[in-house]
Amino acid sequence: MGRPGNERQTVNLLSFQIASVDGIPIRIHFTLWLLLIWLGAASHSSGLTIVLLAVSILACIVLHELGHALVARHFGIITRDITVYPIGGVASLSGRRPKPHEEFWIALAGPAVNFLIAGLLAPIVLASSHKFPFLNAPLGSLSFIDAVFVANLWLPIFNLIPAFPMDGGRILRSVLAMRMPVPKATRIAAGVGQLFAILMAIFGMLSGNGFLILIAFLVFIGASQEITTAEGFSLVENHTAGEAMLRELKTVESGASLGEVAKILLEGSQQDFPVVVGTHTVGILTRSDIITGIATEGESAWVSSYMRRNFNQIEPNAPLARALEALSSGDRSPILVIENEELVGMLTSENIVEFMSLEHARRHSKART
């Protein structure tokens, strides 16, 4: 969804940015370092070789995710950031949810990048070793080129397992969604993913592979989250932002003090306030902004000093799913509903959840009659 909006205000304390490619932040999750330490301990190679191998595999994972990002951009979908985990990377897409055929190509692009890298390395591997290494050979027992080659075969093969949150699960969901509603396709694909997770966990326990058990756990949780997300979006289908928005709003002037706004905050249940200059909406002030401002400068601080000038906005007749997507994408700032440059309402995570609860109750009631 193309929309004006804040950059993410919260920093993920479990990951840190190492680079930015074409405006896309690249982040590393701390658990990846645990994997690198484990690889180092299991390797018989020199420390420099281990570092080079780790950096090379990391680069291949990032290229995998950039493959997703570039194809998503082709379909007009923005990539917010890329985070690399032990089980691979995650390209966080923002804006509208991809259509089934778009999701198919987006999901397929990542593994295709790794297969391409392996294809480019194949002549070098064959020239240096006169044979291809076994896929089950430990990376630490292989030469540098052989190890990178094997890694770029294993990465896409593993990712093509039809289990969320891997690419194979998304490919399966996209194919099913071409023939049935997306929520139903998601439930089937996620169920397959959970089955694979259980099988992986059993194999991990029988073989004493704790890392495989961890991966199985993450896959099972990822599949469960996909089901929850799909069911949530199914509840807002065919509904507009205007149906769920808060209509009775209190606004504050940009020239007011935080102390004045704090009194309004205590007197009612509204926690986020559109900021206006006359009849023109110029920003939004959240509860956390109020508290931060008072703690920093006291109650005499101006609203204009702490309000968010870049804010999410939507028209009342826009699909409610667009608002849910925006509020689910990391920036949970309220969305102002504006029609003909006039503020007519506001959407928050809480009131969308309330709308979804009521819609679920309505559907349950209809199903019983």
C-alpha positions in Angstrom: 0.0 0.0 0.0 1.5 3.3 -1.0 0.9 5.6 1.9 2.6 8.4 3.9 4.0 6.9 7.0 6.6 6.9 9.7 9.8 4.9 9.5 9.7 2.2 12.2 10.0 4.0 15.6 11.1 0.9 17.5 14.5 -0.7 17.3 14.6 -4.5 17.3 16.9 -5.2 20.2 17.5 -8.7 19.0 19.0 -7.7 15.7 21.2 -4.9 14.4 21.8 -3.3 11.0 25.0 -4.1 9.2 24.3 -2.5 5.8 21.7 -1.0 3.5 21.2 -2.1 -0.1 19.1 0.1 -2.4 17.5 1.7 0.7 16.6 -1.7 2.3 18.2 -2.1 5.8 20.0 -5.5 6.3 19.8 -6.7 9.9 21.4 -9.7 11.6 19.6 -11.5 14.4 21.7 -12.4 17.4 20.9 -16.1 17.2 22.8 -16.3 13.9 26.0 -15.8 15.9 25.1 -18.9 17.9 25.1 -20.8 14.6 28.4 -19.3 13.5 30.0 -20.3 16.8 28.6 -23.8 16.4 30.0 -24.1 12.9 33.4 -22.8 14.1 33.5 -25.4 16.9 32.6 -28.2 14.5 35.1 -27.1 11.8 38.6 -28.3 11.3 39.5 -25.4 9.1 41.5 -22.3 10.1 39.9 -19.3 11.7 40.2 -17.1 8.6 38.6 -19.8 6.5 35.7 -20.0 8.9 35.2 -16.3 8.9 35.3 -16.1 5.1 32.9 -19.0 4.8 30.5 -17.4 7.3 30.6 -14.1 5.5 30.1 -15.8 2.2 27.1 -17.8 3.3 25.6 -14.7 5.0 26.0 -12.8 1.7 24.3 -15.6 -0.2 21.3 -15.5 2.3 21.1 -11.7 1.8 21.2 -12.1 -2.0 18.4 -14.7 -1.6 16.3 -12.2 0.3 17.1 -9.4 -2.2 15.7 -11.7 -4.9 12.4 -11.7 -3.0 12.6 -7.9 -2.6 13.3 -7.1 -6.2 10.5 -9.3 -7.5 8.2 -7.8 -4.9 9.2 -4.3 -6.0 8.3 -5.3 -9.6 4.8 -5.9 -8.3 4.7 -2.6 -6.5 5.3 -4.1 -3.0 7.9 -2.4 -0.7 10.4 -4.3 1.4 10.8 -2.7 4.8 13.9 -4.5 5.8 15.7 -7.9 5.6 16.6 -9.8 8.8 18.9 -12.8 8.7 18.2 -15.7 11.1 19.8 -19.1 11.7 17.2 -20.7 9.5 17.6 -18.1 6.7 16.5 -14.6 6.1 13.1 -12.8 6.2 12.3 -9.9 3.8 9.6 -7.9 5.6 7.2 -6.7 3.0 4.9 -3.7 3.7 2.0 -2.3 1.9 -0.7 -4.5 0.3 -0.6 -8.3 0.5 0.6 -9.9 -2.7 -1.9 -11.6 -4.9 -1.5 -15.4 -5.3 0.4 -15.3 -8.6 2.6 -12.5 -7.2 3.3 -14.4 -4.0 4.3 -17.4 -6.2 7.0 -15.5 -8.1 8.2 -13.5 -5.0 8.6 -16.8 -3.0 10.3 -18.6 -5.9 12.8 -15.7 -6.6 14.9 -16.4 -3.4 15.7 -20.1 -4.1 16.3 -19.2 -7.8 19.1 -16.8 -6.7 20.9 -19.6 -4.8 20.5 -22.1 -7.6 22.0 -19.4 -9.9 24.9 -18.9 -7.6 25.5 -22.7 -7.4 25.3 -22.9 -11.2 28.0 -20.2 -11.5 30.2 -22.0 -9.0 29.7 -25.4 -10.5 32.4 -25.1 -13.3 34.9 -23.8 -10.7 34.1 -26.7 -8.3 34.4 -29.2 -11.1 37.7 -27.7 -12.3 39.3 -27.7 -8.9 38.0 -31.1 -7.5 37.1 -32.9 -10.8 33.9 -34.0 -9.0 31.0 -32.5 -7.1 31.0 -32.7 -3.3 28.4 -34.8 -1.5 25.5 -32.7 -0.2 25.7 -34.4 3.2 29.4 -33.5 3.7 30.0 -31.2 6.7 30.9 -27.7 5.5 33.9 -27.7 7.7 35.4 -30.7 5.9 35.1 -29.0 2.5 37.3 -26.5 0.7 36.0 -22.9 0.7 34.5 -23.0 -2.8 33.0 -26.5 -2.3 31.4 -25.3 1.0 29.9 -22.2 -0.6 28.6 -24.4 -3.5 27.0 -26.9 -1.2 25.5 -24.1 1.0 23.8 -22.6 -2.1 22.2 -26.0 -2.9 21.1 -26.7 0.6 19.6 -23.2 1.2 17.0 -23.4 -1.6 16.4 -27.1 -1.1 15.6 -26.5 2.6 13.6 -23.3 1.8 11.4 -25.2 -0.8 10.1 -27.5 1.9 6.3 -26.8 1.8 6.2 -25.4 5.4 5.7 -21.9 6.6 7.6 -19.7 7.1 9.8 -21.1 4.4 9.4 -20.2 0.7 8.0 -23.6 -0.1 5.1 -22.9 2.2 4.3 -19.7 0.5 4.6 -21.3 -2.9 2.1 -24.0 -1.8 -0.3 -21.4 -0.4 -0.1 -19.3 -3.6 -0.9 -22.3 -5.8 -3.8 -23.3 -3.6 -5.0 -19.7 -3.4 -5.4 -19.6 -7.2 -8.2 -22.2 -6.7 -9.7 -21.3 -3.4 -10.0 -18.5 -0.8 -6.7 -17.3 0.7 -7.7 -18.1 4.3 -8.5 -21.7 3.4 -5.3 -22.0 1.3 -3.3 -20.7 4.3 -4.9 -23.2 6.7 -4.0 -26.1 4.4 -0.5 -24.9 3.7 0.1 -24.1 7.3 -1.2 -27.5 8.3 1.3 -29.2 6.0 4.0 -27.0 7.5 3.1 -28.1 11.0 3.2 -31.7 9.9 6.7 -31.2 8.5 7.7 -29.5 11.8 6.5 -32.5 13.8 8.4 -34.9 11.6 11.6 -32.7 11.8 11.2 -32.6 15.6 10.9 -36.4 15.8 13.9 -36.9 13.6 15.8 -34.4 15.6 15.1 -36.2 18.9 15.9 -39.6 17.4 19.2 -38.4 16.0 20.1 -36.2 18.9 20.2 -33.1 16.7 19.1 -30.2 19.0 19.4 -27.6 16.2 16.9 -29.5 14.1 14.5 -29.5 17.0 14.9 -25.7 17.3 14.2 -25.3 13.6 11.1 -27.6 13.9 9.8 -25.4 16.8 10.3 -22.2 14.8 8.6 -23.7 11.7 5.6 -24.8 13.8 5.2 -21.4 15.4 5.6 -19.7 12.0 2.8 -21.9 10.5 0.6 -21.1 13.5 1.1 -17.4 13.1 0.2 -17.6 9.4 -3.1 -19.2 10.3 -3.9 -16.5 12.8 -2.9 -13.8 10.3 -5.0 -15.2 7.5 -8.0 -15.6 9.7 -7.7 -12.0 10.8 -7.6 -10.7 7.3 -10.6 -12.9 6.3 -12.6 -11.1 9.0 -12.0 -7.6 7.5 -12.5 -8.7 3.9 -15.2 -6.6 2.1 -15.2 -4.0 4.9 -14.0 -0.4 4.7 -11.9 1.7 7.0 -15.0 3.9 7.6 -16.9 0.9 9.1 -14.3 0.4 11.9 -12.9 3.9 12.5 -13.4 5.8 15.7 -15.6 8.8 14.9 -15.8 10.7 18.2 -12.3 12.1 18.5 -10.7 14.8 20.5 -8.0 16.8 18.7 -5.3 19.0 20.1 -3.7 22.2 18.8 -0.1 22.1 17.9 0.5 25.1 20.2 -1.0 23.4 23.2 1.2 22.2 26.1 1.8 18.5 26.9 0.3 19.2 30.4 -3.0 20.2 28.8 -3.1 17.1 26.7 -2.2 15.0 29.7 -5.4 16.2 31.4 -7.4 15.2 28.4 -5.6 11.8 28.5 -6.6 11.2 32.1 -10.2 12.3 31.6 -11.1 9.8 28.9 -10.1 6.6 27.2 -8.6 8.2 24.1 -4.8 7.7 24.1 -3.7 9.1 20.7 -4.6 12.6 19.5 -4.7 14.1 16.0 -2.8 17.4 16.0 -4.4 20.3 14.2 -3.8 23.9 13.2 -7.2 25.3 12.8 -9.0 22.7 10.6 -5.8 21.4 9.1 -4.4 18.1 10.4 -0.6 18.4 10.8 0.4 15.4 12.9 -0.5 12.9 15.6 0.5 12.7 19.3 0.6 9.3 20.9 0.5 8.4 24.6 4.2 7.4 24.5 5.0 10.8 22.9 3.2 12.6 25.8 5.0 10.6 28.4 8.4 11.0 26.7 7.9 14.8 26.3 6.9 15.3 29.9 9.8 13.2 31.2 12.2 15.2 29.0 11.0 18.8 29.2 8.1 18.8 31.6 4.4 19.6 31.1 5.2 23.0 29.6 6.7 21.5 26.5 4.8 22.2 23.3 2.8 19.5 21.4 4.5 20.6 18.2 7.9 19.5 19.6 6.8 15.9 20.2 4.1 15.2 17.6 4.7 12.9 14.7 4.6 14.9 11.5 4.7 11.9 9.3 1.6 9.9 9.9 -0.4 7.1 8.3 -3.6 8.1 6.6 -6.3 6.4 4.7 -9.7 7.3 3.1 -12.9 6.0 4.7 -13.9 4.0 1.6 -10.5 2.2 1.4 -10.3 -1.5 2.2 -10.0 -2.1 6.0 -7.4 -4.8 5.1 -5.0 -2.0 4.0 -5.2 -0.5 7.5 -4.7 -3.9 9.2 -1.7 -4.5 7.0 -0.2 -1.1 8.0 -0.8 -1.7 11.7 0.7 -5.2 11.4 3.8 -4.1 9.6 5.8 -2.9 12.7 4.7 0.7 12.9 1.7 0.6 15.1 1.0 4.3 15.1 -2.7 5.1 14.7 -4.0 5.7 11.1 -5.9 8.9 10.5 -9.0 8.6 8.3 -9.1 11.7 6.0 -11.7 12.5 3.4 -11.3 15.6 1.1 -8.5 16.8 3.4 -10.8 16.7 6.4 -10.2 14.5 9.4 -13.2 12.2 9.8 -11.9 9.4 12.1 -9.0 7.3 13.4 -8.0 3.6 13.3 -6.0 2.0 16.0 -4.9 -1.6 16.6 -7.3 -1.9 19.5 -10.4 -0.8 17.7 -9.6 -3.0 14.6 -9.3 -6.0 17.0 -12.7 -5.0 18.5 -14.2 -4.9 15.0 -12.7 -8.3 14.2 -14.1 -9.8 17.4 -17.6 -8.5 16.6 -17.4 -9.7 13.0 -16.3 -13.1 14.2 -19.3 -13.2 16.6 -21.7 -12.1 13.7 -20.4 -14.9 11.5 -20.7 -17.4 14.3 -24.3 -16.4 14.9 -25.1 -16.6 11.2 -23.5 -20.1 11.0 -25.8 -21.3 13.8 -29.0 -20.0 12.1 
